[in-house]
Amino acid sequence: MNFKMVLLLAFVSLSFGVHKNLNKKIDKEIKAAFNVEAYSYNTISISSEITNKLPSTFNNNNFLEIKTDANRLGYAYMGKAPSKTDEFDYLVLLDENLIILKTKVLAYREDYGGEIGSKRWLKQFIGKSQNDNLRYGDNIVAISGATISVRSMTNAINNLLKSIKLLHIKEIL
């Protein structure tokens, strides 16, 4: 691993306040989704005046522009969503056209409902964009025993897509 990648992982762990194992997962998912071995990123700063009007939470370190050299590959968003008694961490990777490439549950902290982390269930978000409206039980499949988490993940992705649409309208993205 080169110095730049070590520095990137150190920065990500300090910035996001996520556990070292989550950084490895994030790095692995970015490399796989964008089919690259090395990448860099820029944090996307959004003024509090705008973030206060968005349904998703944006801070100075949870929304990144992913790049190789000078070419933009896409974006990464890290968020938290409520489960029955705790929260889970998730990652959403978007291509340069703001279309979802991949979603990943990074850390699930409940005894039940962990099925939302399955690739099979998460793949239904791939290809969704700011123009889509996700509905639990309609175009998002329910999971028996994970109702709260499924609804929460569906709401989180819907909120992210609505936020991206507003950021796009305001020409921030």
N, C-alpha and C positions, 0 to 999 in steps of 0.2 A: 504494500500500500504506500503510495507516495505521500510526501509531506503535505501537499495541498489537501488530499483526502483526509488525512489525520486531523488537520486543522479544521476542515469542514465538519467532521464528526464531533470534534470538541466544541465548536461553536454551536452546533445544533443541540447538543446535550445541555449546554449552559443556557441557551436561549429559550428552549422549549420547556426546560425543567422536566424532561422526560428521562426515564431510566436508560442506562447504557444499552440494554437489550432492545429497547424500542428504537434507538438510533440505528442499530444494525438492521432492524426490520424495515425502517424507513429507507435507508440506503439501498437495501436489497430490492425493495419495491420500485424505487425510482430507476435503478439500473435496468431492471427487467422490463418495466413498462415502456421506457424510452429507448431500450435496446442500446445502452451505452455502458462503457466501463468507467469512464470518468466524466464528471459534470461539475458545474459550479452553480451557484444560485445567488439571487438578490432577494432580499426581503422587500415586500411591497408595503410601503407605508401609506396608510390612509388616514386622513385627518379625523379626529374625534367628532367633528361636526358631521361628517358623512357616516362614520361607523355607528354613531348613535341612532341612525335612521335605518340601519340594515338589520335583517332578521338573524343573521349569523354573527358570531363574535369574531372580530378581527382585531388583532393587536400587532405590535411591531415584529412579531416573530412566528406567526402561524400561517402566513400566506407567502409563498415563495414563487419566484420566477425561476424555472430550471433552464440552464443553458449549457451548451458546449461551445467553447470559444466565443464567438459573437452571435451564434444562432440560438434563438429561443426555441426550446423544445415544448414547453408547456408550463404547467403550474402545479404546485402541491399545496394542499390545505390540510392542516391538522386541527382536529376539534375534539370536543368531549360531548357526550350525550348521556342523559340520565337512563339508568336501568331501574330495577325495582327498588333497591336500597343504596345504590352507589352510582358511579359513572363509568363509562367505557371510553377509551381513546380510539379514534379512527383517523384514517388517512384517505384523502380523495386526490387522485391524480387526474389532471385535465390536460388535453392537448392544447396546441397553440390557438385553436379555434374555440376553446372553452367547452369542449365536449368531454364528458367523463371517460377516461381510459381504464380506470381501476379504482375500486374502493377496497379498503382493508380495515378490519377491526384489529387494532394493535394490541390492546389490553382489555380483556373482559373480566370483571371482578365479581361475578355472581356465580352461585352454584348451578343455577338453571338459566336457560336462554342463550347459552353460548353458541347455539346453532347459527346465530346471525353472522358468525365469523366464517361460515363455510363458503368456499369459492362458488359453489353451486348457487347459493342464495344471493351472494353479493354480485354475481355477474349480471343480474337484472338491471343494475344501475349503469352498466357500460353502454355508452352511446347516448346517454341522456344529456340534455343541454338546457340552457336558460329558458327555452320555450316549452319545456315539459312540465307537467304537473303530476306528481306521484301521489297515488291514492292507495292506502292500505286496503287489502282485500279486493282491489280492482286490478290495477296494473302492477301492484306490489304484492307478492305472494305472502300469505300469513304462515306462521310457524307455530304449531301447537306447543304450548309451554313457554313461548318466548314473545307473547303478545306485547308486553310493555316495551321490550327492547326493539322489536320490529317496528312498532309505531314510532318509537324514539328515533331510530335510524332513518326511517322514512321522512319524519319531520326535519331531521338535521340535514338530510340531502336536499329536501325541498327548500329549506331556508337558505342553504348555500347557493342553489340554482337561482333563487329570487335575488339574493345579494349580488351574484355575478351579473345578473341582468341589469340591476341598478347601477353597478360599477361600470358596466359596458355603456349604458345610456349616458352616464356622466363622463364618458371617455377617459376613465381611469385605467381601464383594461382595453 
